[in-house]
């Protein structure tokens, strides 16, 4: 019996050890793969934010700088900075900066419309001031004209008094200014209520895209949160994106609703223009 080896084969002892080592290697590989995937995802998200920051920086350097710092924080995986910069970013402001294209000529139209509101009043009072001065001088020179109406003497120009606009001339100028105001207001409202609806729709869709990108960046920083809390954040972001999408659809519907109103405004403008032209023709015929 002493010649018999009672020890178990070495393979029976080594197999469990190899199984444990293989499982450890598998776990390490899985962890390394997951870490690499998270790193690649952070890099991809940071690149998207950098592209957005580059587009924004040309129009608003402050917002562009903020987005660039957010991209750097995402690339480094700094949770505190990601949350801080993401909370400071206003998706609506960035969307408006990227989608709004203000034309200088339309700015001039708006300023002209706002200033011309007071032009008819200024012209009327200027003409009336000159007329009263001329009327007083005319009565001083010719007292017998006191029996004639003031408007008649004004229309007659107070016998050629210098610097006096006749009543019909003041009326034509006021009518022309009012017609110009109507045309400018119509043009501005058409652009604001019809064409700008499409711009606002693009802004809302861009805002939704930016919110989704920020939400994804934030989710990378909160990947270690409990499932319930992470699900709540994702649900909140999904609800916010759904709200933005519904608002975009409402803006799109307004584009069709405003077409009928624009047609009515155009008809009213043409009617007022014809009325102003008719008044001018009658005054010209009287001359």
Secondary structure, 3 states (H helix, E strand, C coil): CCCCCCCCCHHHHHHHHHHHHHHHHHHHHHHHHHHHHHHHHHHHHHHHHHHHHHHHHCCCHHHHHHHHHHHHHHHHCCHHHHHHHHHHCCHHHHHHHHHCCCCHHHHHHHHHHHHHCCHHHHHHHHHHHHHHHHHHHHHHHCHHHHHCCHHHHHHCHHHHCCCCCCHHHHHHHHHHHHHHHHHHHHHHHHHHHHHHHHHHHHHHHHHHHHHHHHHHHHHHHCCCCCHHHHHHHHHHHHHHHHHHHHHHHHHHHHHHHHHHHHHHHHHHHHHHHHHHHHHHHHHHHHC
